């Protein structure tokens, strides 16, 4: 049913089903519509949160699958997530969501109207692209987003029901992806960005994705100044790099690590920053 692509990081490059994220997208969309029609969705005085979240994930999932099947260039992929931000902009305006963001060590910043038309699109675009840039290894695009989503859900008990079912399915897909059985793609990042905006947990999201931002900054600065990209060499079943142009190459710099070890270390780093973000929000 799904096209198969070679796993470049395994001996013999075995073929693995690709685009399995469509299962998550379809399940989540149906789940959120059922939540809405069942009447157990969080109360809203304006636009429905479940329906908005469903549309965002549907848009985002379609664009993620389009990238998987067409291998889009970065100049197109970078701005495509802006489409998925449109439902969030409408919800934020109609529901009069808070237009300020509290930044660590800086304090509260009020964006007013700019929050709707600049900050929300930036949140979606930055989260989606930075998660995508830290992909490539089995588990990075599934395990790490799941950790961030769990942190957001811990702080948003009233909205917990919205992502409970999808999270369970995502964890099952993450286990298969971590073991190299399937490729899911970058479908989960849209749920993170959308859920953070809907639940007004932008500050928590910002702290949680610091490792992603660091990785993207390292990649972009290296490309800008040296015109060189980050690559790792495979020696047997271990990765090793002779440069430090990304988070993965930084970890494997003259230090051979298996794919699972790299993914486990990065997941631990993400978990630490998510824990810090959650603790900062607790009273």
Buried (B, 14 or more C-beta within 10 A) or exposed (E): EBEEBEBEBBEEEEEBBBBBBBBBBEBBBEBBEEBBEEEEBBEBEBBBBBBBBBBBBBBBBBBBBBBBEEEBEEEEBBEBBBBBBBBBBBBBBEBEBEBBBBEEEEEEEEBEEEBBBEBBBBBBBBBBBBBBBBBBBBBBBBBBBBBBBBBBBBBBEEBBBBBEBBBEBBBEBBBBBBEBBBBBBBBBBBBBBBBBBBBBBBBBBBBBBBBBBBBBEBBEEBEEEEEEEBEBEBEEEBBBBEBBBBBBBBBBBEEBBBBBBBBBBBBEBBBEBBBBBBEEBEE
